[in-house]
Structures are given as C-alpha cells and as structure tokens.
Amino acid sequence: MPATLEVKCENGDCEMDMFELHYTYDMPDDVGVGDFVCPYCQESRTLEEIQL
C-alpha cells in the first residue's frame, strides 16, 4: 500500500486543520513534510507531521 502522510498546519491565521497526503510507490523514500506546502495558506514552515 502506498504511504500516507497526515499533516497539520500550525499557522494561526490558517483555516486548514489537517490533511492527508497519499502518494504513489514512485515517491522517493526521503520525502517528508518539508517538501510540501499547506494547500490553504501556502506556507511550508508551519506544517507538522501528525504522529499516530
């Protein structure tokens, strides 16, 4: 099964609570939260991975 990454945005001005990234088997193993931006506020430095 492809990897899933659950992310939350800690930007106090952002309305995005959390989102999930589902990506294919072709994604490099070292891809992490820092490679993405929030789809709502476009910030990357305020994203944090949700650890289950």
C-alpha positions as CSV (number, residue, x, y, z in Angstrom):
1,M,0.0,0.0,0.0
2,P,1.4,3.5,-0.8
3,A,2.5,5.7,2.0
4,T,0.1,8.1,3.7
5,L,1.3,11.3,5.5
6,E,-1.0,13.1,7.9
7,V,-0.2,16.8,8.3
8,K,-1.4,19.7,10.3
9,C,-0.8,23.4,9.7
10,E,0.2,25.4,12.8
11,N,-0.2,28.8,11.1
12,G,-2.6,30.7,13.5
13,D,-4.1,32.6,10.5
14,C,-4.8,29.4,8.5
15,E,-8.2,27.8,8.4
16,M,-6.8,24.3,7.4
17,D,-7.0,21.9,10.3
18,M,-5.3,18.8,8.9
19,F,-4.9,17.0,5.6
20,E,-3.6,13.6,4.3
21,L,-1.1,13.1,1.5
22,H,-1.5,9.8,-0.3
23,Y,1.3,9.2,-2.8
24,T,2.4,6.5,-5.1
25,Y,5.1,3.9,-4.8
26,D,7.3,6.1,-7.1
27,M,7.8,8.8,-4.4
28,P,11.4,8.8,-3.0
29,D,11.8,7.4,0.5
30,D,13.2,10.6,1.9
31,V,10.1,12.7,1.0
32,G,8.7,14.4,4.1
33,V,6.6,17.3,5.4
34,G,9.2,19.9,4.4
35,D,8.6,19.0,0.7
36,F,5.0,20.2,0.7
37,V,3.1,23.5,1.4
38,C,-0.3,23.9,3.0
39,P,-3.0,23.9,0.3
40,Y,-4.8,26.7,2.0
41,C,-2.2,29.3,3.2
42,Q,0.7,28.1,1.0
43,E,3.1,28.0,4.0
44,S,5.6,25.2,4.4
45,R,7.4,26.1,7.6
46,T,4.2,25.8,9.7
47,L,3.5,22.2,8.6
48,E,4.0,19.3,11.1
49,E,3.5,15.6,10.7
50,I,0.8,14.1,12.8
51,Q,2.3,11.1,14.7
52,L,-0.3,8.4,15.4
